[in-house]
Amino acid sequence: MYYIYCLAFQIIPGITTAIGSTIGIPLTHRNYSNNIAFTTGSISYKNKPNWNLELNKKQTIIMYMYASNITKLKEKLLKSSFSNKTPIAIITSSTNKNQKIIISNIKSIESLSNNNTTPSILIIGNIIKLYRDITTFN
Protein backbone atom coordinates (compact mmCIF):
# COMPACT_ATOMS: atom_id res chain seq x y z
CA MET A 1 0.00 0.00 0.00
CA TYR A 2 1.25 3.49 -0.90
CA TYR A 3 0.25 6.78 0.67
CA ILE A 4 0.21 10.28 -0.80
CA TYR A 5 -1.34 13.14 1.16
CA CYS A 6 -2.98 10.62 3.50
CA LEU A 7 -4.63 8.79 0.60
CA ALA A 8 -3.99 5.06 0.37
CA PHE A 9 -3.64 3.51 -3.08
CA GLN A 10 -2.30 0.46 -4.89
CA ILE A 11 -0.76 0.13 -8.33
CA ILE A 12 -2.42 -2.63 -10.32
CA PRO A 13 -0.49 -3.38 -13.54
CA GLY A 14 -2.56 -3.71 -16.69
CA ILE A 15 -5.85 -2.33 -15.46
CA THR A 16 -5.17 1.24 -16.53
CA THR A 17 -4.30 0.14 -20.07
CA ALA A 18 -7.69 -1.51 -20.52
CA ILE A 19 -9.60 1.42 -19.12
CA GLY A 20 -7.50 4.04 -20.89
CA SER A 21 -7.85 2.39 -24.28
CA THR A 22 -11.65 2.26 -24.34
CA ILE A 23 -12.23 5.86 -25.38
CA GLY A 24 -15.66 5.90 -26.97
CA ILE A 25 -16.71 2.60 -25.39
CA PRO A 26 -18.37 2.87 -22.00
CA LEU A 27 -17.51 -0.11 -19.82
CA THR A 28 -20.78 -0.12 -17.90
CA HIS A 29 -24.29 1.08 -18.68
CA ARG A 30 -27.50 0.29 -16.85
CA ASN A 31 -29.13 -1.18 -19.97
CA TYR A 32 -26.17 -3.24 -21.19
CA SER A 33 -23.63 -4.13 -18.54
CA ASN A 34 -23.58 -3.84 -14.77
CA ASN A 35 -20.06 -5.13 -14.19
CA ILE A 36 -16.67 -5.62 -15.80
CA ALA A 37 -14.45 -8.72 -15.83
CA PHE A 38 -10.73 -8.28 -16.48
CA THR A 39 -9.18 -11.60 -17.46
CA THR A 40 -6.45 -13.21 -19.47
CA GLY A 41 -6.84 -15.31 -22.57
CA SER A 42 -3.45 -16.85 -21.99
CA ILE A 43 -3.32 -20.50 -21.05
CA SER A 44 -0.27 -21.90 -19.33
CA TYR A 45 0.25 -25.45 -18.18
CA LYS A 46 0.18 -24.29 -14.54
CA ASN A 47 -2.59 -21.72 -14.56
CA LYS A 48 -5.61 -22.05 -16.85
CA PRO A 49 -8.02 -19.11 -16.84
CA ASN A 50 -11.42 -19.72 -15.31
CA TRP A 51 -13.44 -18.44 -18.24
CA ASN A 52 -16.63 -19.91 -16.76
CA LEU A 53 -16.77 -17.06 -14.24
CA GLU A 54 -16.30 -14.39 -16.87
CA LEU A 55 -18.71 -15.62 -19.52
CA ASN A 56 -21.80 -13.67 -18.53
CA LYS A 57 -23.86 -11.92 -21.20
CA LYS A 58 -24.76 -9.03 -18.88
CA GLN A 59 -21.19 -7.86 -18.31
CA THR A 60 -18.28 -6.35 -20.18
CA ILE A 61 -15.34 -8.71 -20.61
CA ILE A 62 -11.90 -7.23 -21.15
CA MET A 63 -9.31 -9.79 -22.14
CA TYR A 64 -5.54 -9.46 -22.26
CA MET A 65 -3.20 -11.87 -24.08
CA TYR A 66 -5.97 -13.64 -25.93
CA ALA A 67 -4.59 -13.98 -29.48
CA SER A 68 -2.82 -17.33 -29.14
CA ASN A 69 -6.01 -19.00 -27.86
CA ILE A 70 -8.56 -17.24 -30.00
CA THR A 71 -10.08 -20.45 -31.42
CA LYS A 72 -10.63 -21.98 -27.97
CA LEU A 73 -12.00 -18.70 -26.69
CA LYS A 74 -14.49 -18.41 -29.56
CA GLU A 75 -15.69 -21.98 -28.94
CA LYS A 76 -16.12 -21.27 -25.23
CA LEU A 77 -18.04 -18.04 -25.90
CA LEU A 78 -20.40 -19.76 -28.33
CA LYS A 79 -21.02 -22.66 -25.93
CA SER A 80 -22.03 -20.20 -23.21
CA SER A 81 -24.64 -17.45 -23.56
CA PHE A 82 -23.01 -15.59 -26.48
CA SER A 83 -23.96 -15.72 -30.15
CA ASN A 84 -21.99 -15.04 -33.33
CA LYS A 85 -23.63 -11.59 -33.38
CA THR A 86 -22.28 -10.54 -29.95
CA PRO A 87 -20.27 -7.34 -30.45
CA ILE A 88 -16.52 -7.22 -29.85
CA ALA A 89 -13.83 -4.58 -30.01
CA ILE A 90 -10.15 -5.22 -30.63
CA ILE A 91 -7.90 -2.40 -29.53
CA THR A 92 -4.28 -2.37 -30.66
CA SER A 93 -1.50 -0.03 -29.52
CA SER A 94 -3.76 1.22 -26.78
CA THR A 95 -3.33 4.64 -25.20
CA ASN A 96 -0.88 5.96 -27.80
CA LYS A 97 -1.10 7.80 -31.11
CA ASN A 98 -1.20 4.55 -33.11
CA GLN A 99 -4.21 3.19 -31.23
CA LYS A 100 -6.71 1.43 -33.49
CA ILE A 101 -10.18 0.21 -32.50
CA ILE A 102 -11.88 -2.43 -34.63
CA ILE A 103 -15.56 -3.11 -33.98
CA SER A 104 -17.04 -6.42 -35.13
CA ASN A 105 -18.65 -9.54 -33.69
CA ILE A 106 -17.69 -12.98 -32.35
CA LYS A 107 -18.23 -14.56 -35.77
CA SER A 108 -15.23 -12.70 -37.22
CA ILE A 109 -13.05 -12.73 -34.09
CA GLU A 110 -10.48 -15.21 -35.44
CA SER A 111 -9.74 -13.45 -38.72
CA LEU A 112 -9.60 -10.03 -37.06
CA SER A 113 -7.33 -11.28 -34.32
CA ASN A 114 -4.96 -12.95 -36.77
CA ASN A 115 -4.70 -9.80 -38.88
CA ASN A 116 -3.84 -7.43 -36.03
CA THR A 117 -0.68 -6.64 -34.19
CA THR A 118 -0.12 -7.32 -30.56
CA PRO A 119 -0.32 -6.24 -27.89
CA SER A 120 -4.02 -5.83 -28.17
CA ILE A 121 -7.01 -5.93 -25.88
CA LEU A 122 -10.27 -7.71 -26.63
CA ILE A 123 -13.57 -6.33 -25.30
CA ILE A 124 -16.65 -8.55 -25.49
CA GLY A 125 -20.24 -7.55 -24.78
CA ASN A 126 -23.31 -5.68 -25.85
CA ILE A 127 -21.79 -2.49 -24.44
CA ILE A 128 -19.88 -2.23 -27.74
CA LYS A 129 -23.17 -1.18 -29.36
CA LEU A 130 -22.66 2.21 -27.67
CA TYR A 131 -19.26 2.80 -29.29
CA ARG A 132 -18.59 6.26 -30.65
CA ASP A 133 -15.62 6.86 -32.88
CA ILE A 134 -13.73 9.53 -30.95
CA THR A 135 -10.26 10.39 -32.18
CA THR A 136 -8.26 11.33 -29.11
CA PHE A 137 -4.69 10.93 -30.33
CA ASN A 138 -4.09 13.59 -33.00
Number of C-alpha atoms within 10 A of each C-alpha: 7 9 9 7 5 7 8 9 10 8 9 7 7 10 12 11 14 21 15 11 20 20 18 15 19 17 24 15 14 9 9 19 19 13 14 16 17 14 17 17 22 17 14 8 5 6 8 11 14 12 14 10 9 18 21 19 18 18 21 27 23 25 21 20 17 22 23 13 13 18 13 11 19 18 11 15 22 15 11 12 12 19 15 13 12 20 21 25 26 22 23 20 17 21 19 13 11 11 15 18 22 14 16 18 19 22 16 14 22 15 10 18 18 12 8 15 12 14 13 23 25 23 25 25 25 21 26 23 16 13 15 11 10 9 11 11 9 6
